[in-house]
């Protein structure tokens, strides 16, 4: 029987509680992951944040919009960036 240890991710990407939502969103995108453990300065687990958490909380703050163009991720947020993308 397959066990959790057989399929778990061993190289775990983590984030600190003081990280901004934008930093969190970028981390999820860059590593192509849907959740990340939150650890303190001693690497002790204090929680976990997932894409669903971001979606549920989106009404309270702005999560940066990101689009993927070829193999690049483009962060939309400023009007200038959006104008440049429309010109493409």
PyMOL Python script that loads the backbone (N, CA, C, O; Angstrom):
from pymol import cmd

cmd.read_pdbstr("""\
ATOM      1  N   UNK A   1       0.847  -1.181   0.000  1.00  0.00           N
ATOM      2  CA  UNK A   1       0.000   0.000   0.000  1.00  0.00           C
ATOM      3  C   UNK A   1       0.893   1.246   0.000  1.00  0.00           C
ATOM      4  O   UNK A   1       1.851   1.338   0.768  1.00  0.00           O
ATOM      5  N   UNK A   2       0.567   2.183  -0.860  1.00  0.00           N
ATOM      6  CA  UNK A   2       1.298   3.444  -0.961  1.00  0.00           C
ATOM      7  C   UNK A   2       1.054   4.289   0.283  1.00  0.00           C
ATOM      8  O   UNK A   2      -0.070   4.371   0.779  1.00  0.00           O
ATOM      9  N   UNK A   3       2.113   4.914   0.779  1.00  0.00           N
ATOM     10  CA  UNK A   3       1.999   5.743   1.982  1.00  0.00           C
ATOM     11  C   UNK A   3       2.326   7.191   1.659  1.00  0.00           C
ATOM     12  O   UNK A   3       2.917   7.496   0.623  1.00  0.00           O
ATOM     13  N   UNK A   4       1.931   8.075   2.564  1.00  0.00           N
ATOM     14  CA  UNK A   4       2.181   9.511   2.379  1.00  0.00           C
ATOM     15  C   UNK A   4       3.658   9.782   2.144  1.00  0.00           C
ATOM     16  O   UNK A   4       4.005  10.610   1.303  1.00  0.00           O
ATOM     17  N   UNK A   5       4.531   9.099   2.871  1.00  0.00           N
ATOM     18  CA  UNK A   5       5.975   9.320   2.729  1.00  0.00           C
ATOM     19  C   UNK A   5       6.477   8.965   1.331  1.00  0.00           C
ATOM     20  O   UNK A   5       7.525   9.447   0.903  1.00  0.00           O
ATOM     21  N   UNK A   6       5.725   8.119   0.619  1.00  0.00           N
ATOM     22  CA  UNK A   6       6.117   7.712  -0.727  1.00  0.00           C
ATOM     23  C   UNK A   6       5.807   8.775  -1.779  1.00  0.00           C
ATOM     24  O   UNK A   6       6.424   8.787  -2.844  1.00  0.00           O
ATOM     25  N   UNK A   7       4.868   9.657  -1.496  1.00  0.00           N
ATOM     26  CA  UNK A   7       4.470  10.649  -2.496  1.00  0.00           C
ATOM     27  C   UNK A   7       4.693  12.091  -2.051  1.00  0.00           C
ATOM     28  O   UNK A   7       4.475  13.022  -2.826  1.00  0.00           O
ATOM     29  N   UNK A   8       5.123  12.277  -0.809  1.00  0.00           N
ATOM     30  CA  UNK A   8       5.282  13.637  -0.282  1.00  0.00           C
ATOM     31  C   UNK A   8       6.418  14.382  -0.967  1.00  0.00           C
ATOM     32  O   UNK A   8       7.343  13.778  -1.508  1.00  0.00           O
ATOM     33  N   UNK A   9       6.327  15.701  -0.933  1.00  0.00           N
ATOM     34  CA  UNK A   9       7.391  16.565  -1.429  1.00  0.00           C
ATOM     35  C   UNK A   9       8.433  16.687  -0.335  1.00  0.00           C
ATOM     36  O   UNK A   9       8.116  17.036   0.802  1.00  0.00           O
ATOM     37  N   UNK A  10       9.680  16.397  -0.684  1.00  0.00           N
ATOM     38  CA  UNK A  10      10.740  16.434   0.321  1.00  0.00           C
ATOM     39  C   UNK A  10      11.482  17.760   0.323  1.00  0.00           C
ATOM     40  O   UNK A  10      12.033  18.160   1.349  1.00  0.00           O
ATOM     41  N   UNK A  11      11.503  18.439  -0.803  1.00  0.00           N
ATOM     42  CA  UNK A  11      12.135  19.758  -0.909  1.00  0.00           C
ATOM     43  C   UNK A  11      11.044  20.809  -0.733  1.00  0.00           C
ATOM     44  O   UNK A  11      10.536  21.345  -1.718  1.00  0.00           O
ATOM     45  N   UNK A  12      10.687  21.103   0.491  1.00  0.00           N
ATOM     46  CA  UNK A  12       9.525  21.934   0.782  1.00  0.00           C
ATOM     47  C   UNK A  12       9.860  23.420   0.699  1.00  0.00           C
ATOM     48  O   UNK A  12      10.829  23.886   1.298  1.00  0.00           O
ATOM     49  N   UNK A  13       9.047  24.150  -0.049  1.00  0.00           N
ATOM     50  CA  UNK A  13       9.143  25.608  -0.133  1.00  0.00           C
ATOM     51  C   UNK A  13       8.311  26.161   1.012  1.00  0.00           C
ATOM     52  O   UNK A  13       7.171  25.742   1.211  1.00  0.00           O
ATOM     53  N   UNK A  14       8.877  27.108   1.775  1.00  0.00           N
ATOM     54  CA  UNK A  14       8.162  27.679   2.914  1.00  0.00           C
ATOM     55  C   UNK A  14       8.128  29.197   2.812  1.00  0.00           C
ATOM     56  O   UNK A  14       8.810  29.801   1.985  1.00  0.00           O
ATOM     57  N   UNK A  15       7.323  29.790   3.669  1.00  0.00           N
ATOM     58  CA  UNK A  15       7.226  31.248   3.727  1.00  0.00           C
ATOM     59  C   UNK A  15       7.080  31.653   5.192  1.00  0.00           C
ATOM     60  O   UNK A  15       6.591  30.879   6.014  1.00  0.00           O
ATOM     61  N   UNK A  16       7.509  32.869   5.506  1.00  0.00           N
ATOM     62  CA  UNK A  16       7.409  33.376   6.877  1.00  0.00           C
ATOM     63  C   UNK A  16       6.085  34.115   7.076  1.00  0.00           C
ATOM     64  O   UNK A  16       5.518  34.624   6.109  1.00  0.00           O
ATOM     65  N   UNK A  17       5.591  34.183   8.292  1.00  0.00           N
ATOM     66  CA  UNK A  17       4.308  34.836   8.567  1.00  0.00           C
ATOM     67  C   UNK A  17       4.263  36.307   8.165  1.00  0.00           C
ATOM     68  O   UNK A  17       3.187  36.832   7.879  1.00  0.00           O
ATOM     69  N   UNK A  18       5.405  36.978   8.139  1.00  0.00           N
ATOM     70  CA  UNK A  18       5.445  38.404   7.820  1.00  0.00           C
ATOM     71  C   UNK A  18       5.432  38.686   6.320  1.00  0.00           C
ATOM     72  O   UNK A  18       5.362  39.846   5.914  1.00  0.00           O
ATOM     73  N   UNK A  19       5.497  37.652   5.497  1.00  0.00           N
ATOM     74  CA  UNK A  19       5.504  37.842   4.043  1.00  0.00           C
ATOM     75  C   UNK A  19       4.183  38.466   3.596  1.00  0.00           C
ATOM     76  O   UNK A  19       3.129  38.207   4.175  1.00  0.00           O
ATOM     77  N   UNK A  20       4.265  39.287   2.560  1.00  0.00           N
ATOM     78  CA  UNK A  20       3.058  39.915   2.029  1.00  0.00           C
ATOM     79  C   UNK A  20       2.288  38.923   1.162  1.00  0.00           C
ATOM     80  O   UNK A  20       2.826  37.899   0.742  1.00  0.00           O
ATOM     81  N   UNK A  21       1.042  39.237   0.905  1.00  0.00           N
ATOM     82  CA  UNK A  21       0.220  38.399   0.034  1.00  0.00           C
ATOM     83  C   UNK A  21       0.817  38.374  -1.370  1.00  0.00           C
ATOM     84  O   UNK A  21       0.788  37.342  -2.040  1.00  0.00           O
ATOM     85  N   UNK A  22       1.352  39.496  -1.809  1.00  0.00           N
ATOM     86  CA  UNK A  22       1.988  39.533  -3.127  1.00  0.00           C
ATOM     87  C   UNK A  22       3.187  38.591  -3.167  1.00  0.00           C
ATOM     88  O   UNK A  22       3.360  37.856  -4.139  1.00  0.00           O
ATOM     89  N   UNK A  23       4.010  38.602  -2.135  1.00  0.00           N
ATOM     90  CA  UNK A  23       5.154  37.682  -2.077  1.00  0.00           C
ATOM     91  C   UNK A  23       4.678  36.233  -2.087  1.00  0.00           C
ATOM     92  O   UNK A  23       5.271  35.382  -2.750  1.00  0.00           O
ATOM     93  N   UNK A  24       3.623  35.961  -1.360  1.00  0.00           N
ATOM     94  CA  UNK A  24       3.055  34.617  -1.318  1.00  0.00           C
ATOM     95  C   UNK A  24       2.567  34.188  -2.701  1.00  0.00           C
ATOM     96  O   UNK A  24       2.861  33.080  -3.151  1.00  0.00           O
ATOM     97  N   UNK A  25       1.826  35.060  -3.369  1.00  0.00           N
ATOM     98  CA  UNK A  25       1.305  34.742  -4.703  1.00  0.00           C
ATOM     99  C   UNK A  25       2.440  34.475  -5.679  1.00  0.00           C
ATOM    100  O   UNK A  25       2.380  33.532  -6.468  1.00  0.00           O
ATOM    101  N   UNK A  26       3.471  35.304  -5.626  1.00  0.00           N
ATOM    102  CA  UNK A  26       4.629  35.097  -6.516  1.00  0.00           C
ATOM    103  C   UNK A  26       5.310  33.761  -6.241  1.00  0.00           C
ATOM    104  O   UNK A  26       5.708  33.060  -7.172  1.00  0.00           O
ATOM    105  N   UNK A  27       5.445  33.410  -4.969  1.00  0.00           N
ATOM    106  CA  UNK A  27       6.083  32.153  -4.589  1.00  0.00           C
ATOM    107  C   UNK A  27       5.303  30.962  -5.142  1.00  0.00           C
ATOM    108  O   UNK A  27       5.888  30.022  -5.680  1.00  0.00           O
ATOM    109  N   UNK A  28       3.989  31.013  -5.006  1.00  0.00           N
ATOM    110  CA  UNK A  28       3.153  29.932  -5.528  1.00  0.00           C
ATOM    111  C   UNK A  28       3.305  29.810  -7.039  1.00  0.00           C
ATOM    112  O   UNK A  28       3.392  28.704  -7.573  1.00  0.00           O
ATOM    113  N   UNK A  29       3.335  30.938  -7.718  1.00  0.00           N
ATOM    114  CA  UNK A  29       3.457  30.936  -9.177  1.00  0.00           C
ATOM    115  C   UNK A  29       4.831  30.448  -9.609  1.00  0.00           C
ATOM    116  O   UNK A  29       4.945  29.584 -10.478  1.00  0.00           O
ATOM    117  N   UNK A  30       5.871  31.002  -9.001  1.00  0.00           N
ATOM    118  CA  UNK A  30       7.241  30.648  -9.388  1.00  0.00           C
ATOM    119  C   UNK A  30       7.530  29.163  -9.206  1.00  0.00           C
ATOM    120  O   UNK A  30       8.241  28.561 -10.011  1.00  0.00           O
ATOM    121  N   UNK A  31       6.983  28.580  -8.158  1.00  0.00           N
ATOM    122  CA  UNK A  31       7.267  27.172  -7.871  1.00  0.00           C
ATOM    123  C   UNK A  31       6.174  26.233  -8.368  1.00  0.00           C
ATOM    124  O   UNK A  31       6.249  25.018  -8.182  1.00  0.00           O
ATOM    125  N   UNK A  32       5.153  26.816  -9.006  1.00  0.00           N
ATOM    126  CA  UNK A  32       4.039  26.032  -9.555  1.00  0.00           C
ATOM    127  C   UNK A  32       3.444  25.108  -8.487  1.00  0.00           C
ATOM    128  O   UNK A  32       3.262  23.909  -8.696  1.00  0.00           O
ATOM    129  N   UNK A  33       3.148  25.723  -7.332  1.00  0.00           N
ATOM    130  CA  UNK A  33       2.566  24.977  -6.220  1.00  0.00           C
ATOM    131  C   UNK A  33       1.244  25.625  -5.817  1.00  0.00           C
ATOM    132  O   UNK A  33       0.991  26.784  -6.145  1.00  0.00           O
ATOM    133  N   UNK A  34       0.411  24.884  -5.114  1.00  0.00           N
ATOM    134  CA  UNK A  34      -0.904  25.412  -4.740  1.00  0.00           C
ATOM    135  C   UNK A  34      -1.017  25.741  -3.256  1.00  0.00           C
ATOM    136  O   UNK A  34      -2.050  26.232  -2.801  1.00  0.00           O
ATOM    137  N   UNK A  35       0.039  25.472  -2.510  1.00  0.00           N
ATOM    138  CA  UNK A  35       0.030  25.777  -1.088  1.00  0.00           C
ATOM    139  C   UNK A  35       1.442  25.801  -0.549  1.00  0.00           C
ATOM    140  O   UNK A  35       2.365  25.258  -1.156  1.00  0.00           O
ATOM    141  N   UNK A  36       1.600  26.438   0.600  1.00  0.00           N
ATOM    142  CA  UNK A  36       2.936  26.560   1.181  1.00  0.00           C
ATOM    143  C   UNK A  36       2.828  26.588   2.708  1.00  0.00           C
ATOM    144  O   UNK A  36       1.964  27.269   3.260  1.00  0.00           O
ATOM    145  N   UNK A  37       3.710  25.842   3.389  1.00  0.00           N
ATOM    146  CA  UNK A  37       3.735  25.907   4.848  1.00  0.00           C
ATOM    147  C   UNK A  37       4.283  27.256   5.315  1.00  0.00           C
ATOM    148  O   UNK A  37       5.189  27.819   4.700  1.00  0.00           O
ATOM    149  N   UNK A  38       3.724  27.759   6.399  1.00  0.00           N
ATOM    150  CA  UNK A  38       4.200  29.005   7.007  1.00  0.00           C
ATOM    151  C   UNK A  38       5.033  28.605   8.225  1.00  0.00           C
ATOM    152  O   UNK A  38       4.552  27.901   9.113  1.00  0.00           O
ATOM    153  N   UNK A  39       6.298  29.065   8.256  1.00  0.00           N
ATOM    154  CA  UNK A  39       7.199  28.697   9.348  1.00  0.00           C
ATOM    155  C   UNK A  39       7.763  29.941  10.020  1.00  0.00           C
ATOM    156  O   UNK A  39       7.907  30.990   9.394  1.00  0.00           O
ATOM    157  N   UNK A  40       8.080  29.807  11.308  1.00  0.00           N
ATOM    158  CA  UNK A  40       8.672  30.927  12.044  1.00  0.00           C
ATOM    159  C   UNK A  40      10.184  30.947  11.833  1.00  0.00           C
ATOM    160  O   UNK A  40      10.709  30.185  11.021  1.00  0.00           O
ATOM    161  N   UNK A  41      10.883  31.816  12.560  1.00  0.00           N
ATOM    162  CA  UNK A  41      12.334  31.963  12.397  1.00  0.00           C
ATOM    163  C   UNK A  41      13.115  30.713  12.779  1.00  0.00           C
ATOM    164  O   UNK A  41      14.276  30.567  12.396  1.00  0.00           O
ATOM    165  N   UNK A  42      12.497  29.821  13.521  1.00  0.00           N
ATOM    166  CA  UNK A  42      13.150  28.564  13.902  1.00  0.00           C
ATOM    167  C   UNK A  42      12.693  27.411  13.004  1.00  0.00           C
ATOM    168  O   UNK A  42      12.920  26.242  13.315  1.00  0.00           O
ATOM    169  N   UNK A  43      12.047  27.755  11.891  1.00  0.00           N
ATOM    170  CA  UNK A  43      11.492  26.783  10.943  1.00  0.00           C
ATOM    171  C   UNK A  43      10.435  25.878  11.568  1.00  0.00           C
ATOM    172  O   UNK A  43      10.231  24.751  11.118  1.00  0.00           O
ATOM    173  N   UNK A  44       9.772  26.369  12.595  1.00  0.00           N
ATOM    174  CA  UNK A  44       8.667  25.633  13.216  1.00  0.00           C
ATOM    175  C   UNK A  44       7.383  25.958  12.453  1.00  0.00           C
ATOM    176  O   UNK A  44       7.084  27.122  12.187  1.00  0.00           O
ATOM    177  N   UNK A  45       6.644  24.931  12.112  1.00  0.00           N
ATOM    178  CA  UNK A  45       5.399  25.107  11.373  1.00  0.00           C
ATOM    179  C   UNK A  45       4.378  25.864  12.213  1.00  0.00           C
ATOM    180  O   UNK A  45       4.067  25.476  13.339  1.00  0.00           O
ATOM    181  N   UNK A  46       3.861  26.959  11.639  1.00  0.00           N
ATOM    182  CA  UNK A  46       2.831  27.732  12.342  1.00  0.00           C
ATOM    183  C   UNK A  46       1.513  27.749  11.570  1.00  0.00           C
ATOM    184  O   UNK A  46       0.497  28.218  12.083  1.00  0.00           O
ATOM    185  N   UNK A  47       1.530  27.239  10.341  1.00  0.00           N
ATOM    186  CA  UNK A  47       0.310  27.202   9.545  1.00  0.00           C
ATOM    187  C   UNK A  47       0.595  26.819   8.112  1.00  0.00           C
ATOM    188  O   UNK A  47       1.714  26.443   7.761  1.00  0.00           O
ATOM    189  N   UNK A  48      -0.423  26.917   7.297  1.00  0.00           N
ATOM    190  CA  UNK A  48      -0.299  26.647   5.868  1.00  0.00           C
ATOM    191  C   UNK A  48      -1.242  27.587   5.127  1.00  0.00           C
ATOM    192  O   UNK A  48      -2.332  27.892   5.611  1.00  0.00           O
ATOM    193  N   UNK A  49      -0.820  28.040   3.960  1.00  0.00           N
ATOM    194  CA  UNK A  49      -1.650  28.907   3.127  1.00  0.00           C
ATOM    195  C   UNK A  49      -1.779  28.244   1.762  1.00  0.00           C
ATOM    196  O   UNK A  49      -0.795  27.771   1.195  1.00  0.00           O
ATOM    197  N   UNK A  50      -3.001  28.213   1.242  1.00  0.00           N
ATOM    198  CA  UNK A  50      -3.253  27.605  -0.061  1.00  0.00           C
ATOM    199  C   UNK A  50      -3.874  28.620  -1.013  1.00  0.00           C
ATOM    200  O   UNK A  50      -4.273  29.712  -0.608  1.00  0.00           O
ATOM    201  N   UNK A  51      -3.948  28.240  -2.280  1.00  0.00           N
ATOM    202  CA  UNK A  51      -4.615  29.094  -3.266  1.00  0.00           C
ATOM    203  C   UNK A  51      -6.053  29.376  -2.834  1.00  0.00           C
ATOM    204  O   UNK A  51      -6.546  30.490  -3.015  1.00  0.00           O
ATOM    205  N   UNK A  52      -6.718  28.393  -2.274  1.00  0.00           N
ATOM    206  CA  UNK A  52      -8.104  28.587  -1.824  1.00  0.00           C
ATOM    207  C   UNK A  52      -8.199  29.659  -0.753  1.00  0.00           C
ATOM    208  O   UNK A  52      -9.166  30.420  -0.722  1.00  0.00           O
ATOM    209  N   UNK A  53      -7.200  29.731   0.131  1.00  0.00           N
ATOM    210  CA  UNK A  53      -7.185  30.788   1.148  1.00  0.00           C
ATOM    211  C   UNK A  53      -7.122  32.157   0.478  1.00  0.00           C
ATOM    212  O   UNK A  53      -7.814  33.088   0.888  1.00  0.00           O
ATOM    213  N   UNK A  54      -6.292  32.273  -0.552  1.00  0.00           N
ATOM    214  CA  UNK A  54      -6.170  33.544  -1.273  1.00  0.00           C
ATOM    215  C   UNK A  54      -7.477  33.906  -1.964  1.00  0.00           C
ATOM    216  O   UNK A  54      -7.890  35.066  -1.949  1.00  0.00           O
ATOM    217  N   UNK A  55      -8.121  32.931  -2.563  1.00  0.00           N
ATOM    218  CA  UNK A  55      -9.381  33.179  -3.270  1.00  0.00           C
ATOM    219  C   UNK A  55     -10.467  33.619  -2.291  1.00  0.00           C
ATOM    220  O   UNK A  55     -11.209  34.561  -2.570  1.00  0.00           O
ATOM    221  N   UNK A  56     -10.563  32.945  -1.151  1.00  0.00           N
ATOM    222  CA  UNK A  56     -11.583  33.300  -0.155  1.00  0.00           C
ATOM    223  C   UNK A  56     -11.365  34.695   0.413  1.00  0.00           C
ATOM    224  O   UNK A  56     -12.334  35.393   0.711  1.00  0.00           O
ATOM    225  N   UNK A  57     -10.128  35.110   0.566  1.00  0.00           N
ATOM    226  CA  UNK A  57      -9.820  36.406   1.172  1.00  0.00           C
ATOM    227  C   UNK A  57      -9.738  37.527   0.143  1.00  0.00           C
ATOM    228  O   UNK A  57      -9.565  38.686   0.521  1.00  0.00           O
ATOM    229  N   UNK A  58      -9.856  37.219  -1.133  1.00  0.00           N
ATOM    230  CA  UNK A  58      -9.666  38.203  -2.204  1.00  0.00           C
ATOM    231  C   UNK A  58     -10.580  39.411  -2.065  1.00  0.00           C
ATOM    232  O   UNK A  58     -10.227  40.489  -2.543  1.00  0.00           O
ATOM    233  N   UNK A  59     -11.717  39.278  -1.445  1.00  0.00           N
ATOM    234  CA  UNK A  59     -12.639  40.401  -1.311  1.00  0.00           C
ATOM    235  C   UNK A  59     -12.096  41.472  -0.371  1.00  0.00           C
ATOM    236  O   UNK A  59     -12.534  42.621  -0.421  1.00  0.00           O
ATOM    237  N   UNK A  60     -11.148  41.104   0.482  1.00  0.00           N
ATOM    238  CA  UNK A  60     -10.624  42.048   1.466  1.00  0.00           C
ATOM    239  C   UNK A  60      -9.366  42.778   1.004  1.00  0.00           C
ATOM    240  O   UNK A  60      -9.044  43.843   1.531  1.00  0.00           O
ATOM    241  N   UNK A  61      -8.658  42.224   0.037  1.00  0.00           N
ATOM    242  CA  UNK A  61      -7.444  42.870  -0.449  1.00  0.00           C
ATOM    243  C   UNK A  61      -7.217  42.484  -1.894  1.00  0.00           C
ATOM    244  O   UNK A  61      -7.855  41.569  -2.415  1.00  0.00           O
ATOM    245  N   UNK A  62      -6.302  43.192  -2.537  1.00  0.00           N
ATOM    246  CA  UNK A  62      -6.031  42.947  -3.949  1.00  0.00           C
ATOM    247  C   UNK A  62      -4.916  41.928  -4.109  1.00  0.00           C
ATOM    248  O   UNK A  62      -3.801  42.134  -3.631  1.00  0.00           O
ATOM    249  N   UNK A  63      -5.220  40.837  -4.777  1.00  0.00           N
ATOM    250  CA  UNK A  63      -4.192  39.872  -5.149  1.00  0.00           C
ATOM    251  C   UNK A  63      -3.741  40.243  -6.551  1.00  0.00           C
ATOM    252  O   UNK A  63      -4.577  40.429  -7.435  1.00  0.00           O
ATOM    253  N   UNK A  64      -2.439  40.354  -6.771  1.00  0.00           N
ATOM    254  CA  UNK A  64      -1.964  40.743  -8.090  1.00  0.00           C
ATOM    255  C   UNK A  64      -2.431  39.758  -9.162  1.00  0.00           C
ATOM    256  O   UNK A  64      -2.459  38.547  -8.942  1.00  0.00           O
ATOM    257  N   UNK A  65      -2.792  40.291 -10.310  1.00  0.00           N
ATOM    258  CA  UNK A  65      -3.193  39.467 -11.432  1.00  0.00           C
ATOM    259  C   UNK A  65      -1.951  39.087 -12.213  1.00  0.00           C
ATOM    260  O   UNK A  65      -1.110  39.933 -12.519  1.00  0.00           O
ATOM    261  N   UNK A  66      -1.846  37.821 -12.530  1.00  0.00           N
ATOM    262  CA  UNK A  66      -0.678  37.333 -13.248  1.00  0.00           C
ATOM    263  C   UNK A  66      -1.166  36.587 -14.474  1.00  0.00           C
ATOM    264  O   UNK A  66      -2.098  35.786 -14.402  1.00  0.00           O
ATOM    265  N   UNK A  67      -0.521  36.862 -15.611  1.00  0.00           N
ATOM    266  CA  UNK A  67      -0.824  36.090 -16.809  1.00  0.00           C
ATOM    267  C   UNK A  67       0.443  35.386 -17.255  1.00  0.00           C
ATOM    268  O   UNK A  67       1.555  35.820 -16.955  1.00  0.00           O
ATOM    269  N   UNK A  68       0.257  34.301 -17.970  1.00  0.00           N
ATOM    270  CA  UNK A  68       1.405  33.568 -18.485  1.00  0.00           C
ATOM    271  C   UNK A  68       1.441  33.770 -19.987  1.00  0.00           C
ATOM    272  O   UNK A  68       0.464  33.505 -20.688  1.00  0.00           O
ATOM    273  N   UNK A  69       2.580  34.242 -20.473  1.00  0.00           N
ATOM    274  CA  UNK A  69       2.782  34.468 -21.898  1.00  0.00           C
ATOM    275  C   UNK A  69       4.004  33.680 -22.303  1.00  0.00           C
ATOM    276  O   UNK A  69       5.116  33.987 -21.872  1.00  0.00           O
ATOM    277  N   UNK A  70       3.812  32.674 -23.120  1.00  0.00           N
ATOM    278  CA  UNK A  70       4.864  31.732 -23.470  1.00  0.00           C
ATOM    279  C   UNK A  70       5.382  31.108 -22.178  1.00  0.00           C
ATOM    280  O   UNK A  70       4.601  30.477 -21.465  1.00  0.00           O
ATOM    281  N   UNK A  71       6.651  31.254 -21.847  1.00  0.00           N
ATOM    282  CA  UNK A  71       7.175  30.678 -20.609  1.00  0.00           C
ATOM    283  C   UNK A  71       7.406  31.727 -19.541  1.00  0.00           C
ATOM    284  O   UNK A  71       8.068  31.450 -18.540  1.00  0.00           O
ATOM    285  N   UNK A  72       6.876  32.926 -19.731  1.00  0.00           N
ATOM    286  CA  UNK A  72       7.095  34.011 -18.768  1.00  0.00           C
ATOM    287  C   UNK A  72       5.797  34.325 -18.035  1.00  0.00           C
ATOM    288  O   UNK A  72       4.706  34.229 -18.598  1.00  0.00           O
ATOM    289  N   UNK A  73       5.938  34.700 -16.778  1.00  0.00           N
ATOM    290  CA  UNK A  73       4.804  35.172 -15.988  1.00  0.00           C
ATOM    291  C   UNK A  73       4.878  36.681 -15.915  1.00  0.00           C
ATOM    292  O   UNK A  73       5.936  37.241 -15.629  1.00  0.00           O
ATOM    293  N   UNK A  74       3.764  37.344 -16.172  1.00  0.00           N
ATOM    294  CA  UNK A  74       3.723  38.804 -16.166  1.00  0.00           C
ATOM    295  C   UNK A  74       2.752  39.247 -15.086  1.00  0.00           C
ATOM    296  O   UNK A  74       1.585  38.854 -15.077  1.00  0.00           O
ATOM    297  N   UNK A  75       3.251  40.071 -14.178  1.00  0.00           N
ATOM    298  CA  UNK A  75       2.441  40.585 -13.080  1.00  0.00           C
ATOM    299  C   UNK A  75       1.710  41.828 -13.554  1.00  0.00           C
ATOM    300  O   UNK A  75       2.333  42.804 -13.972  1.00  0.00           O
ATOM    301  N   UNK A  76       0.388  41.791 -13.486  1.00  0.00           N
ATOM    302  CA  UNK A  76      -0.414  42.952 -13.842  1.00  0.00           C
ATOM    303  C   UNK A  76      -0.795  43.669 -12.561  1.00  0.00           C
ATOM    304  O   UNK A  76      -1.145  43.035 -11.566  1.00  0.00           O
ATOM    305  N   UNK A  77      -0.729  44.941 -12.586  1.00  0.00           N
ATOM    306  CA  UNK A  77      -1.085  45.668 -11.385  1.00  0.00           C
ATOM    307  C   UNK A  77      -1.078  47.151 -11.653  1.00  0.00           C
ATOM    308  O   UNK A  77      -1.963  47.890 -11.223  1.00  0.00           O
ATOM    309  N   UNK A  78      -0.067  47.562 -12.368  1.00  0.00           N
ATOM    310  CA  UNK A  78      -0.006  48.977 -12.706  1.00  0.00           C
ATOM    311  C   UNK A  78      -0.601  49.165 -14.090  1.00  0.00           C
ATOM    312  O   UNK A  78      -0.521  48.272 -14.934  1.00  0.00           O
ATOM    313  N   UNK A  79      -1.183  50.299 -14.318  1.00  0.00           N
ATOM    314  CA  UNK A  79      -1.743  50.604 -15.624  1.00  0.00           C
ATOM    315  C   UNK A  79      -0.700  50.556 -16.718  1.00  0.00           C
ATOM    316  O   UNK A  79      -0.997  50.171 -17.849  1.00  0.00           O
ATOM    317  N   UNK A  80       0.522  50.944 -16.388  1.00  0.00           N
ATOM    318  CA  UNK A  80       1.606  50.956 -17.372  1.00  0.00           C
ATOM    319  C   UNK A  80       1.905  49.545 -17.867  1.00  0.00           C
ATOM    320  O   UNK A  80       2.070  49.335 -19.069  1.00  0.00           O
ATOM    321  N   UNK A  81       1.976  48.579 -16.958  1.00  0.00           N
ATOM    322  CA  UNK A  81       2.256  47.202 -17.356  1.00  0.00           C
ATOM    323  C   UNK A  81       1.143  46.675 -18.251  1.00  0.00           C
ATOM    324  O   UNK A  81       1.409  46.006 -19.250  1.00  0.00           O
ATOM    325  N   UNK A  82      -0.090  46.971 -17.898  1.00  0.00           N
ATOM    326  CA  UNK A  82      -1.215  46.508 -18.702  1.00  0.00           C
ATOM    327  C   UNK A  82      -1.183  47.134 -20.094  1.00  0.00           C
ATOM    328  O   UNK A  82      -1.493  46.463 -21.078  1.00  0.00           O
ATOM    329  N   UNK A  83      -0.811  48.411 -20.187  1.00  0.00           N
ATOM    330  CA  UNK A  83      -0.709  49.072 -21.491  1.00  0.00           C
ATOM    331  C   UNK A  83       0.348  48.402 -22.354  1.00  0.00           C
ATOM    332  O   UNK A  83       0.134  48.186 -23.546  1.00  0.00           O
ATOM    333  N   UNK A  84       1.490  48.072 -21.755  1.00  0.00           N
ATOM    334  CA  UNK A  84       2.570  47.425 -22.496  1.00  0.00           C
ATOM    335  C   UNK A  84       2.134  46.067 -23.033  1.00  0.00           C
ATOM    336  O   UNK A  84       2.486  45.703 -24.155  1.00  0.00           O
ATOM    337  N   UNK A  85       1.386  45.329 -22.257  1.00  0.00           N
ATOM    338  CA  UNK A  85       0.923  44.016 -22.697  1.00  0.00           C
ATOM    339  C   UNK A  85      -0.079  44.158 -23.830  1.00  0.00           C
ATOM    340  O   UNK A  85      -0.057  43.367 -24.773  1.00  0.00           O
ATOM    341  N   UNK A  86      -0.942  45.135 -23.757  1.00  0.00           N
ATOM    342  CA  UNK A  86      -1.920  45.340 -24.833  1.00  0.00           C
ATOM    343  C   UNK A  86      -1.230  45.695 -26.143  1.00  0.00           C
ATOM    344  O   UNK A  86      -1.736  45.366 -27.216  1.00  0.00           O
ATOM    345  N   UNK A  87      -0.076  46.367 -26.068  1.00  0.00           N
ATOM    346  CA  UNK A  87       0.666  46.736 -27.272  1.00  0.00           C
ATOM    347  C   UNK A  87       1.256  45.519 -27.967  1.00  0.00           C
ATOM    348  O   UNK A  87       1.522  45.557 -29.168  1.00  0.00           O
ATOM    349  N   UNK A  88       1.464  44.427 -27.211  1.00  0.00           N
ATOM    350  CA  UNK A  88       2.093  43.234 -27.781  1.00  0.00           C
ATOM    351  C   UNK A  88       1.178  42.650 -28.775  1.00  0.00           C
ATOM    352  O   UNK A  88       1.500  41.631 -29.387  1.00  0.00           O
TER     353      UNK A  88
END
""", "prot")
cmd.dss("prot")
cmd.show_as("cartoon", "prot")
cmd.util.cbc("prot")
cmd.orient("prot")
